[in-house]
Amino acid sequence: MKFLDLTLDQPAENLALDEALLLTAEQSQQPLEVLRLWQPVSPIAVIGRASKIEQEVDLVTCKELGVPVLRRSSGGAAIVTGAGCLMYAVVLSYELRPHLKMLDVCHREVLGTLKSALDRLMPGVSMQGTCDLTWKNQKFSGNSLRCKRTHLLYHGTLLCDFPLELISQCLKRPPKVPNYRENRDHESFVTNLPVSIDKLRTELRSAWNAAEAMTDWPESLTAELVAEKYSQAAWNHQR
């Protein structure tokens, strides 16, 4: 598996790069698997591909706080990320891993790999809901996926030293919640991991056996996706 540790300057560029990695793998003549890690430098609200923005995001507060609201290419509900979060993305091949075509198996395998990495740093991590990771029954990682013909993109966030109050300020209560949430508000439901981002980077790369540095990341395709999609209100704020 290739490894790309790259944070681009603009939020839209970082969302576009995840999709560009998936599309590049789809265009490859052979399986192409990649682990990418990146760290936002400022807060971003990111909604799912099919999210209804006004149902999930407090647009007035986001505007007041200067928090951009962008839409990703994968499903799931809205998140808030920023400094103090480690973002990851894995592009996986159906040719190498045909069992991942079953979505429940896919969630278990990817989250299980993340859990194995985290277990080396702090015991007690659990997989709950459809695709959440929790510690002491509080969520620290939300995840989503996008499936294409030959590859899939699975990506998410790991809260480490994030101002959790921003989540309550920027997001409304999600339209669907897992049973284990037990009607808790955002601040009671989520938590930061008691580990450093640097240690997480090391363990995630080891868990995925991402040994080969990726030097030819899809820069041109990323720029195209930003121009045509991720910088456009027609995509980000569609209702």
C-alpha positions as a printed NumPy array, in Angstrom:
array([[  0.   ,   0.   ,   0.   ],
       [  1.215,   3.493,  -0.836],
       [  1.402,   6.218,   1.799],
       [  0.598,   9.889,   1.306],
       [  1.015,  12.321,   4.205],
       [ -0.219,  15.52 ,   2.611],
       [ -2.283,  18.469,   3.792],
       [ -3.102,  20.998,   1.099],
       [ -3.642,  24.69 ,   1.742],
       [ -7.408,  24.953,   1.22 ],
       [-10.247,  22.849,   2.713],
       [-11.76 ,  22.255,  -0.733],
       [ -8.422,  20.923,  -1.984],
       [ -8.21 ,  18.412,   0.842],
       [-11.689,  17.043,   0.174],
       [-10.998,  16.937,  -3.55 ],
       [ -7.745,  15.024,  -3.06 ],
       [ -9.549,  12.135,  -1.347],
       [-11.848,  11.783,  -4.342],
       [ -8.965,  12.236,  -6.779],
       [ -7.121,   9.324,  -5.177],
       [-10.185,   7.125,  -5.675],
       [-10.665,   8.194,  -9.299],
       [ -6.977,   7.668, -10.024],
       [ -7.198,   4.134,  -8.663],
       [-10.244,   3.514, -10.846],
       [ -8.289,   4.607, -13.916],
       [ -5.27 ,   2.468, -13.054],
       [ -4.568,  -0.699, -15.005],
       [ -3.813,  -2.543, -11.769],
       [ -4.947,  -2.381,  -8.151],
       [ -3.84 ,   0.819,  -6.444],
       [ -4.207,   1.052,  -2.677],
       [ -3.335,   4.195,  -0.74 ],
       [ -3.382,   5.439,   2.844],
       [ -3.557,   9.214,   3.104],
       [ -3.25 ,  11.25 ,   6.319],
       [ -3.856,  14.984,   6.691],
       [ -4.552,  17.608,   9.349],
       [ -6.877,  20.589,   8.932],
       [ -5.463,  23.86 ,  10.229],
       [ -8.807,  25.585,  10.823],
       [-12.41 ,  24.472,  11.446],
       [-14.461,  23.034,   8.586],
       [-17.997,  21.655,   8.569],
       [-18.201,  18.754,   6.129],
       [-21.537,  17.317,   5.07 ],
       [-22.241,  13.98 ,   3.406],
       [-22.905,  13.513,  -0.283],
       [-26.678,  13.263,   0.24 ],
       [-26.97 ,  15.512,   3.311],
       [-29.66 ,  18.168,   3.44 ],
       [-27.49 ,  21.048,   4.567],
       [-30.096,  23.031,   6.496],
       [-31.155,  19.949,   8.475],
       [-27.639,  19.171,   9.679],
       [-25.708,  22.455,   9.849],
       [-26.287,  25.723,  11.707],
       [-25.44 ,  27.918,   8.74 ],
       [-25.854,  31.183,  10.647],
       [-23.367,  30.189,  13.336],
       [-20.919,  28.789,  10.8  ],
       [-21.   ,  32.098,   8.947],
       [-20.495,  34.066,  12.163],
       [-17.532,  31.886,  13.14 ],
       [-16.049,  31.853,   9.663],
       [-16.395,  28.075,   9.349],
       [-16.764,  26.988,   5.706],
       [-19.355,  24.316,   4.92 ],
       [-18.277,  21.856,   2.24 ],
       [-19.723,  18.639,   0.849],
       [-17.682,  15.434,   0.524],
       [-18.048,  12.696,  -2.06 ],
       [-19.041,   9.985,   0.442],
       [-22.194,   9.428,   2.445],
       [-23.009,   9.867,   6.105],
       [-23.912,  12.848,   8.252],
       [-22.188,  16.167,   8.87 ],
       [-18.986,  16.489,  10.885],
       [-16.846,  19.353,  12.117],
       [-13.089,  19.004,  11.903],
       [-10.093,  21.275,  12.327],
       [ -6.815,  21.612,  14.166],
       [ -6.52 ,  18.801,  16.693],
       [ -8.007,  16.212,  14.317],
       [ -6.205,  13.618,  12.247],
       [ -8.006,  12.835,   9.006],
       [ -7.365,   9.58 ,   7.183],
       [ -8.438,   8.046,   3.886],
       [ -7.817,   4.58 ,   2.495],
       [ -8.388,   3.569,  -1.1  ],
       [ -8.846,  -0.205,  -1.309],
       [ -9.036,  -2.575,  -4.274],
       [-11.9  ,  -4.995,  -4.873],
       [ -9.55 ,  -7.192,  -6.89 ],
       [ -7.29 ,  -7.636,  -3.871],
       [-10.156,  -7.642,  -1.345],
       [-13.33 ,  -8.932,  -3.072],
       [-15.038,  -9.498,   0.299],
       [-15.239,  -5.712,   0.773],
       [-18.098,  -5.584,  -1.73 ],
       [-20.283,  -6.55 ,   1.255],
       [-20.689,  -3.267,   3.11 ],
       [-20.97 ,  -4.739,   6.593],
       [-17.738,  -6.661,   6.018],
       [-16.103,  -3.503,   4.674],
       [-17.011,  -1.512,   7.795],
       [-15.753,  -4.285,  10.06 ],
       [-12.456,  -4.688,   8.23 ],
       [-11.55 ,  -1.021,   7.978],
       [-12.682,  -0.118,  11.48 ],
       [-11.076,  -3.296,  12.797],
       [ -7.759,  -2.204,  11.301],
       [ -8.103,   1.215,  12.912],
       [ -9.039,  -0.408,  16.205],
       [ -5.98 ,  -2.671,  16.114],
       [ -3.771,   0.398,  15.646],
       [ -5.436,   2.239,  18.504],
       [ -5.386,  -0.775,  20.828],
       [ -1.596,  -0.515,  20.866],
       [ -1.912,   3.   ,  22.277],
       [ -5.003,   2.75 ,  24.492],
       [ -7.153,  -0.29 ,  25.246],
       [-10.914,  -0.261,  25.22 ],
       [-11.753,   1.068,  21.756],
       [-15.078,  -0.229,  20.42 ],
       [-16.904,  -0.256,  17.097],
       [-20.488,   0.972,  17.529],
       [-23.323,   2.045,  15.283],
       [-22.74 ,   1.553,  11.575],
       [-19.259,   3.029,  11.355],
       [-18.265,   4.772,  14.589],
       [-15.302,   4.202,  16.865],
       [-15.813,   4.913,  20.554],
       [-13.857,   4.982,  23.78 ],
       [-15.681,   4.665,  27.099],
       [-18.937,   4.807,  25.108],
       [-18.101,   8.207,  23.587],
       [-17.499,   8.723,  19.886],
       [-14.101,   9.921,  18.681],
       [-14.25 ,   8.809,  15.049],
       [-16.929,   9.119,  12.408],
       [-16.39 ,   7.435,   9.048],
       [-17.937,   7.081,   5.606],
       [-17.291,   5.403,   2.282],
       [-17.713,   5.764,  -1.459],
       [-17.855,   2.681,  -3.663],
       [-16.86 ,   2.653,  -7.314],
       [-16.38 ,  -0.18 ,  -9.823],
       [-12.919,  -1.464,  -8.905],
       [-11.999,   0.451,  -5.746],
       [-13.56 ,   2.068,  -2.7  ],
       [-12.729,   5.105,  -0.604],
       [-13.116,   4.836,   3.166],
       [-12.283,   7.928,   5.18 ],
       [-12.928,   9.594,   8.489],
       [-11.676,  11.673,  11.383],
       [ -9.939,  10.98 ,  14.675],
       [-10.481,  13.56 ,  17.427],
       [ -7.34 ,  14.125,  19.465],
       [ -7.174,  17.7  ,  20.754],
       [-10.205,  19.322,  19.182],
       [-12.406,  22.035,  20.785],
       [-15.509,  19.857,  21.092],
       [-17.819,  22.813,  21.733],
       [-17.476,  23.703,  18.043],
       [-19.466,  20.613,  17.145],
       [-22.476,  21.785,  19.144],
       [-22.12 ,  25.298,  17.769],
       [-21.904,  24.327,  14.109],
       [-24.066,  21.231,  13.842],
       [-27.691,  20.504,  14.55 ],
       [-28.841,  17.188,  15.945],
       [-28.387,  14.639,  13.127],
       [-31.552,  13.28 ,  11.503],
       [-30.53 ,   9.696,  12.329],
       [-28.685,   8.675,  15.477],
       [-27.397,   5.28 ,  16.656],
       [-29.035,   3.659,  19.655],
       [-25.894,   3.893,  21.755],
       [-26.061,   7.706,  21.618],
       [-28.883,   7.527,  24.19 ],
       [-30.196,  11.012,  23.383],
       [-26.936,  12.701,  24.421],
       [-26.084,  16.13 ,  23.035],
       [-22.967,  16.58 ,  20.923],
       [-20.613,  17.54 ,  23.754],
       [-21.679,  14.606,  25.934],
       [-21.534,  12.173,  23.035],
       [-18.049,  12.874,  21.641],
       [-14.568,  12.822,  23.152],
       [-10.918,  13.405,  22.294],
       [ -8.458,  10.543,  22.307],
       [ -5.785,  10.743,  25.035],
       [ -2.99 ,  10.146,  22.514],
       [ -0.889,  12.368,  20.287],
       [ -1.45 ,  12.774,  16.57 ],
       [  2.168,  11.821,  15.921],
       [  1.676,   8.455,  17.617],
       [ -1.539,   7.907,  15.693],
       [  0.237,   8.559,  12.402],
       [  2.864,   5.952,  13.172],
       [  0.376,   3.288,  14.254],
       [ -2.011,   3.833,  11.342],
       [  0.765,   3.535,   8.797],
       [  1.965,   0.342,  10.474],
       [ -1.532,  -1.157,  10.717],
       [ -2.142,  -0.649,   6.994],
       [  1.408,  -1.681,   6.043],
       [  1.656,   1.514,   3.993],
       [  5.371,   1.239,   3.335],
       [  5.792,   2.933,  -0.055],
       [  5.701,   6.737,  -0.153],
       [  3.4  ,   8.089,  -2.868],
       [  5.293,  10.723,  -4.833],
       [  2.981,  11.069,  -7.836],
       [ -0.224,  12.233,  -6.165],
       [ -2.963,  13.419,  -8.585],
       [ -2.347,  17.147,  -8.431],
       [ -4.007,  18.093, -11.73 ],
       [ -7.123,  16.017, -11.069],
       [ -7.418,  17.511,  -7.601],
       [ -7.309,  21.02 ,  -9.073],
       [ -9.959,  20.069, -11.637],
       [-12.269,  18.716,  -8.936],
       [-11.836,  21.877,  -6.873],
       [-12.65 ,  24.125,  -9.832],
       [-15.593,  22.111, -11.098],
       [-17.075,  20.843,  -7.85 ],
       [-15.655,  21.533,  -4.394],
       [-15.444,  25.311,  -4.791],
       [-18.952,  25.551,  -6.213],
       [-22.03 ,  26.477,  -4.205],
       [-24.058,  24.306,  -6.562],
       [-22.272,  21.289,  -5.072],
       [-21.643,  22.356,  -1.493],
       [-24.991,  23.997,  -0.737],
       [-27.33 ,  21.969,  -2.897],
       [-30.65 ,  21.272,  -1.172]])
